[in-house]
Amino acid sequence: MRIVFLNPNPKHLMSGGVKTVYRQVECLSELGLDACVYQPDGRASRLKSSANILTTERFVPSADDVLVFPENPIGWLAEMAQMPLPATKVLFCQAQYYIFHSDIPIQRFSSLGFSKVVCPSEAAKGFLERVCHFRNVAIVPCYIDTEMFRPRDKRMQIAFLPHKMPREVPMLHAMFALKYPHFRHIPWLPIENLTEDETAQLLGQSTIYLSLPYLESFGLVPLEAMAAGCAVVGFHGYGGMEYASNENGIWLRPDHLEEVVDALAGVIGRADRGDKDLIAMWDAGLATAKRYNRERTKQALNDVYGPIVRR
């Protein structure tokens, strides 16, 4: 049986969801299963991956296929999800709130015949069971490539991913410069239009990662920043509660913008002094990231898809 992850996104799009799909296909292939990504626009261009790719303009499933739908199907993908297909259907919900951005009425999802519902975290699983009335949701955790995301020669700079909080970023930057003018020279470097390798390079060189996730099911980049040896300051975006702790970062409420600015300045001062508590936070972040490893993800994928394809 062939496992096909249906990914209608343009090839230039780089997101946690796209990356997770490609990595899961790689892991399934390593487990000896026939898995691929169907992406009509072509292979994701900002991601190095060995995943098998289908790019035919029209996809016709067979009875032996396992079709893995995203949580927000629109257009032809929504039509396919609602059709009586000979193939087995699985729903992979990377981000639980995106299920409301589909062409399928939310009330219909649980009756569409998905043989399995898969998500990346306890936060997403609970939501899907409580709100969407799915049963027996399985978790396949994300993993962090600690060979790619690793500490490098550090510079005093602040890396951040701006697209989830575009209004707050300019305010935070302005507040930081006004309240701490002696730190105004420190660069703030956005993660925008970068490949995965370039993102890993930027995080590995940065002393601080300003965490700005919003409505997350998990939150991948803060963990990648921990693996890269950054001090993480900011928000967990809800999904990050799975790994966020007082030991591995400075986590604040999303309306505490001035407090975030104060925390950034505090970390800069502590880093200059070689503060022991800050070093302990870096170490705790590295340890947290290492818990999310490839073997753990592969085992979860085998538990989910093995019984489907081997029945």
C-alpha positions as CSV (number, residue, x, y, z in Angstrom):
1,M,0.0,0.0,0.0
2,R,1.2,3.5,-0.9
3,I,1.0,6.3,1.7
4,V,0.4,9.6,-0.1
5,F,0.6,12.9,1.8
6,L,-1.5,15.4,-0.1
7,N,0.2,18.8,-0.1
8,P,-1.3,21.4,-2.4
9,N,1.0,24.2,-1.2
10,P,3.2,26.1,-3.6
11,K,6.8,24.8,-3.7
12,H,8.3,28.1,-2.3
13,L,6.2,27.8,0.9
14,M,8.3,27.0,3.9
15,S,6.3,26.2,7.0
16,G,6.4,23.9,10.0
17,G,3.5,21.8,8.5
18,V,5.2,21.4,5.1
19,K,8.5,20.4,6.8
20,T,6.8,17.9,9.1
21,V,5.1,16.2,6.1
22,Y,8.4,15.8,4.3
23,R,10.2,14.5,7.4
24,Q,7.4,12.0,8.1
25,V,7.6,10.7,4.5
26,E,11.4,10.3,4.9
27,C,10.9,8.4,8.2
28,L,8.2,6.1,6.7
29,S,10.5,5.3,3.8
30,E,13.2,4.4,6.3
31,L,10.7,2.0,7.9
32,G,10.4,0.2,4.6
33,L,6.9,1.7,3.7
34,D,6.0,3.1,0.3
35,A,5.4,6.8,1.1
36,C,5.5,10.0,-0.9
37,V,4.3,13.6,-1.0
38,Y,1.9,14.7,-3.7
39,Q,2.7,18.3,-4.5
40,P,1.5,19.4,-8.0
41,D,3.7,22.6,-7.9
42,G,6.9,20.5,-7.4
43,R,9.3,19.7,-4.6
44,A,9.5,22.2,-1.7
45,S,12.3,24.5,-2.8
46,R,13.6,25.7,0.6
47,L,14.0,22.2,2.1
48,K,16.5,19.5,1.5
49,S,14.7,16.2,1.6
50,S,15.0,12.7,0.3
51,A,11.2,12.3,0.3
52,N,9.6,10.8,-2.9
53,I,7.5,13.4,-4.7
54,L,4.5,13.1,-7.1
55,T,3.9,16.2,-9.2
56,T,1.3,15.0,-11.8
57,E,-1.3,17.6,-12.6
58,R,-4.2,15.2,-11.7
59,F,-4.1,12.7,-9.0
60,V,-6.2,9.6,-9.2
61,P,-6.1,7.4,-6.1
62,S,-6.2,3.6,-6.2
63,A,-7.9,1.2,-3.7
64,D,-4.5,0.4,-2.2
65,D,-3.6,4.0,-1.4
66,V,-3.5,5.5,2.1
67,L,-4.4,9.2,1.5
68,V,-3.2,11.6,4.2
69,F,-5.3,14.8,4.1
70,P,-4.3,18.1,5.7
71,E,-6.6,19.7,8.2
72,N,-7.5,22.6,5.9
73,P,-8.5,21.1,2.5
74,I,-9.9,23.6,0.0
75,G,-11.0,23.3,-3.6
76,W,-10.3,19.9,-5.3
77,L,-8.8,18.6,-2.1
78,A,-11.9,19.3,-0.1
79,E,-14.0,17.7,-2.8
80,M,-11.8,14.6,-2.7
81,A,-12.0,14.4,1.1
82,Q,-15.8,14.3,1.0
83,M,-16.0,11.7,-1.8
84,P,-16.6,8.0,-1.2
85,L,-13.1,6.8,-2.2
86,P,-11.8,3.2,-2.6
87,A,-8.6,4.4,-0.8
88,T,-8.0,4.6,3.0
89,K,-8.3,8.2,4.3
90,V,-6.2,9.6,7.2
91,L,-6.4,13.1,8.5
92,F,-3.1,14.7,9.6
93,C,-3.9,17.8,11.6
94,Q,-0.7,19.8,11.9
95,A,-2.5,22.8,13.4
96,Q,-5.8,22.3,15.0
97,Y,-7.1,25.9,14.5
98,Y,-6.6,25.6,10.7
99,I,-9.4,23.1,10.5
100,F,-11.8,26.1,10.6
101,H,-10.1,27.4,7.4
102,S,-11.3,24.5,5.2
103,D,-14.0,24.4,2.5
104,I,-15.5,21.5,4.5
105,P,-18.0,22.5,7.3
106,I,-16.4,21.8,10.6
107,Q,-19.5,19.7,11.6
108,R,-18.8,17.2,8.8
109,F,-15.2,16.4,9.5
110,S,-15.8,13.6,12.0
111,S,-18.2,11.8,9.6
112,L,-16.0,11.7,6.5
113,G,-14.6,8.2,7.2
114,F,-11.0,9.0,8.3
115,S,-9.6,5.7,9.5
116,K,-7.1,7.6,11.7
117,V,-6.6,11.1,12.9
118,V,-3.0,12.1,13.6
119,C,-1.6,15.3,15.2
120,P,1.8,16.4,16.7
121,S,1.0,17.2,20.3
122,E,-1.2,16.7,23.4
123,A,-2.6,20.2,22.9
124,A,-3.9,19.4,19.4
125,K,-5.1,15.9,20.4
126,G,-7.2,17.3,23.3
127,F,-8.7,20.0,21.0
128,L,-9.6,17.5,18.3
129,E,-11.3,15.2,20.7
130,R,-13.1,17.8,22.8
131,V,-14.2,20.2,20.1
132,C,-14.2,18.3,16.8
133,H,-15.4,15.0,18.4
134,F,-12.8,12.8,16.8
135,R,-12.0,9.5,18.7
136,N,-8.7,7.9,19.4
137,V,-6.5,10.7,18.0
138,A,-2.8,9.5,17.6
139,I,0.2,11.7,18.3
140,V,3.2,11.6,16.0
141,P,5.7,14.0,17.6
142,C,7.9,16.3,15.6
143,Y,11.6,15.9,15.8
144,I,14.5,18.2,15.8
145,D,17.5,17.6,13.6
146,T,20.3,18.4,16.2
147,E,23.0,17.9,13.6
148,M,21.6,20.7,11.5
149,F,20.3,22.9,14.4
150,R,23.4,23.2,16.6
151,P,25.3,25.9,18.4
152,R,27.9,27.8,16.2
153,D,30.2,30.7,16.8
154,K,27.8,33.0,18.8
155,R,27.2,36.7,18.1
156,M,25.1,39.0,20.2
157,Q,22.0,39.2,18.0
158,I,18.3,38.4,18.3
159,A,16.7,36.1,15.8
160,F,12.9,35.9,15.4
161,L,10.2,34.6,13.1
162,P,7.9,37.6,12.4
163,H,5.0,36.4,10.4
164,K,2.7,35.2,13.3
165,M,2.9,38.5,15.1
166,P,3.5,41.2,12.4
167,R,1.9,44.0,14.5
168,E,3.8,43.2,17.7
169,V,7.3,43.0,16.2
170,P,7.7,46.7,15.3
171,M,6.3,47.6,18.8
172,L,8.7,45.3,20.6
173,H,11.7,46.6,18.6
174,A,10.7,50.3,19.2
175,M,10.1,49.7,22.9
176,F,13.5,47.9,23.2
177,A,15.3,50.8,21.6
178,L,13.5,53.4,23.7
179,K,13.8,51.7,27.0
180,Y,17.3,50.3,26.5
181,P,19.1,52.7,24.2
182,H,22.5,51.3,25.1
183,F,21.5,48.0,23.5
184,R,20.1,49.7,20.4
185,H,23.1,48.5,18.3
186,I,22.2,44.8,18.8
187,P,20.8,43.4,15.5
188,W,17.3,41.9,15.3
189,L,17.4,39.4,12.4
190,P,14.1,38.1,11.0
191,I,13.8,34.5,9.7
192,E,12.2,35.3,6.3
193,N,12.6,33.7,2.9
194,L,15.4,31.5,4.2
195,T,16.1,27.8,3.5
196,E,16.2,25.4,6.3
197,D,20.0,25.4,6.2
198,E,20.1,29.2,6.3
199,T,17.6,29.2,9.3
200,A,19.8,26.7,11.2
201,Q,22.9,28.9,10.5
202,L,21.2,32.1,11.7
203,L,19.9,30.4,14.9
204,G,23.2,28.7,15.6
205,Q,25.0,32.1,15.5
206,S,22.4,34.0,17.5
207,T,22.6,34.4,21.3
208,I,18.8,35.0,21.7
209,Y,15.7,33.7,20.0
210,L,12.6,35.9,20.4
211,S,9.8,33.4,20.4
212,L,6.6,34.8,18.7
213,P,4.3,31.8,18.0
214,Y,0.6,32.2,17.9
215,L,-2.2,29.7,18.0
216,E,0.2,26.8,17.7
217,S,-0.4,23.0,18.0
218,F,3.3,22.5,18.9
219,G,5.7,25.3,17.9
220,L,8.7,23.8,16.1
221,V,11.1,26.8,15.8
222,P,11.5,27.6,19.5
223,L,12.8,24.0,19.9
224,E,15.1,24.4,17.0
225,A,16.4,27.5,18.6
226,M,17.0,25.6,21.8
227,A,19.0,23.0,19.9
228,A,21.0,25.8,18.3
229,G,22.0,27.1,21.7
230,C,19.8,30.2,21.8
231,A,18.3,31.7,25.0
232,V,14.6,31.6,24.2
233,V,12.6,34.6,25.3
234,G,8.9,35.3,24.6
235,F,5.7,33.2,24.1
236,H,4.9,29.5,23.8
237,G,1.8,30.1,21.5
238,Y,-0.2,27.5,23.5
239,G,1.1,24.4,21.8
240,G,4.6,25.1,23.2
241,M,3.3,24.4,26.7
242,E,4.2,20.8,26.0
243,Y,7.9,21.6,26.3
244,A,8.1,25.2,27.7
245,S,9.4,25.4,31.3
246,N,11.0,27.9,33.7
247,E,14.2,26.0,33.2
248,N,14.6,26.1,29.4
249,G,13.3,29.6,28.6
250,I,11.7,32.8,29.7
251,W,8.0,32.4,28.8
252,L,5.6,35.3,29.2
253,R,1.9,36.0,28.4
254,P,1.3,37.3,24.9
255,D,0.1,40.7,26.2
256,H,3.2,41.3,28.2
257,L,5.2,43.1,25.6
258,E,7.2,45.4,27.9
259,E,8.0,42.4,30.1
260,V,9.5,40.7,27.0
261,V,11.6,43.7,26.3
262,D,12.8,43.7,29.9
263,A,13.6,40.0,29.6
264,L,15.6,40.5,26.4
265,A,17.7,43.2,28.0
266,G,18.2,41.0,31.1
267,V,19.5,38.1,29.0
268,I,21.9,40.4,27.2
269,G,23.3,41.7,30.5
270,R,23.5,38.2,31.9
271,A,25.3,36.9,28.8
272,D,27.9,39.6,29.1
273,R,28.6,38.5,32.7
274,G,28.6,34.7,31.9
275,D,25.7,34.2,34.3
276,K,25.5,30.6,35.6
277,D,21.7,30.6,35.6
278,L,21.7,31.6,32.0
279,I,24.1,28.9,31.1
280,A,21.9,26.4,32.9
281,M,18.9,27.7,30.8
282,W,20.9,27.1,27.6
283,D,21.8,23.6,28.8
284,A,18.1,22.8,29.7
285,G,17.1,24.0,26.3
286,L,19.5,21.7,24.6
287,A,18.3,18.8,26.7
288,T,14.7,19.6,25.9
289,A,15.3,19.6,22.1
290,K,17.2,16.3,22.3
291,R,14.0,14.6,23.6
292,Y,12.4,15.2,20.3
293,N,14.5,12.8,18.2
294,R,14.0,11.0,14.9
295,E,13.7,7.5,16.4
296,R,10.8,8.6,18.6
297,T,9.0,10.0,15.6
298,K,9.7,6.9,13.5
299,Q,8.3,4.6,16.3
300,A,5.1,6.7,16.4
301,L,4.8,6.6,12.6
302,N,5.2,2.8,12.7
303,D,2.6,2.5,15.4
304,V,0.1,4.6,13.3
305,Y,0.7,3.4,9.7
306,G,2.1,-0.1,10.3
307,P,-1.3,-1.6,11.2
308,I,-3.0,0.2,8.3
309,V,-0.7,-1.0,5.5
310,R,0.0,-4.4,6.9
311,R,-3.6,-5.5,7.6
